[in-house]
Amino acid sequence: MSTQEHANKSGFETRAIHAGYEPDPMTGAVIPPIYATSTYKQDGVGGMRGGYEYSRSGNPTRTALEGVLAALEQGERAFAFASGLAAEDTLLRSVCRPGDHVVIPDDAYGGTYRLFDKVAKVWGLDHSPAAVSDVDAVRAAIQPGRTKVVWVETPTNPLLNIGDIEALASVAHDAGALLVVDNTFASPYLQQPITLGADVVVHSTTKYCGGHSDVVGGALVVRDLDIAEKVAFHQNSMGAVPGPFDAFLTHRGLKTLGVRMDRHCDNAEKIVEFLSGHAKVSQVIYPGLAEHPGHAVASKQMKRYGGIVSFRVTGGEQLALDVCGKAEVFTLGESLGGVESLIEHPGRMTHASVAGTDLEVPADLVRLSVGIETVDDLLGDLDRALG
Ligand SMILES: *Cc1c(COP(=O)(O)O)cnc(C)c1O
């Protein structure tokens, strides 16, 4: 068996490190080189080596990344993109047509909502929002015959609502629609939607997959060859591919996903415990807490509960803003999923654009992306900031 065949039958961390790439036959390089080339010499007209003809269509550094992504999500094939939103746009144009309809989360990631509401809608793709935690609401939002995709995020941002992937897959499939799961928040280490019935997994690899806040990227992982063919055609036709250096960075990040996620979860659990006992905290939102409404479903479909923790403070918006301003080890900033801890005020930052709509988030809410620093330093920082 080759290293790669071995990897495909192995545990998660082995796949993360070995799937998708054989040490280079000529040099033995254990890491895929950054193939900074736009084109490839052909051995006679049409005589391509390994199928490579032009780097929009294929590049070996990107092929290695796509191989590992497919192995981690247990999909048929994976496709890498220049960003999460580029992946989403390519998917929509691959599987939807003008006049079609899509059900989206009523608390979708802001950029995803904007793509549906301000871009896809203009081209004739309609959407209805529904709460992912309410299977009946999702079923009711489906327009039989017209709905082609049920789009789910779980956990959602920033309130960490949980959707039951298995139940939602059967609702989508009963209506002849595809179930698409944005798995950015859980990462493939904590949750593998294709094994639960999803047809397509979307990632912003910018977050946990890359994991070091040094690269923007996206991915689609698909369950079957039919969708794979459509996505492959559109990936090449639309051209929103990552360059080889970006593909290299994301691939490098994925190798340590398992150990990073476990530390993200360890630290998040200790922070949840600390915040739950703090006098200035009125509510801690984390799917790992028994009182979280999605706890049972999260326990069924996730390995652990992730690195994002949201909480509300007793002192209203001003205290929430003060905590964000006073934190020092937690960096004030948007995004999530990197090794460094981040803190933000969703109402004024990531979710400012949904103020005044149904998607508005509480003003006293703070969101943490818990990093992998020494947990005592993170606890001390929060204690000071809440002080
Ligand atoms: C960041 C994010 C996206 C968008 O990805 P980009 O890489 O920023 O284009 C999509 N979905 C979720 C859940 C995200 O957090």
The ligand as an ORCA input file, in Angstrom:
! r2SCAN-3c Opt
* xyz 0 1
  C     -15.788     33.427      7.381
  C     -16.961     32.599      7.048
  C     -17.424     32.468      5.719
  C     -16.808     33.221      4.569
  O     -15.520     32.817      4.278
  P     -14.373     33.775      3.696
  O     -13.179     32.895      3.674
  O     -14.252     34.954      4.618
  O     -14.836     34.193      2.328
  C     -18.497     31.618      5.492
  N     -19.111     30.964      6.502
  C     -18.708     31.078      7.777
  C     -19.434     30.334      8.853
  C     -17.626     31.906      8.101
  O     -17.258     32.034      9.387
*
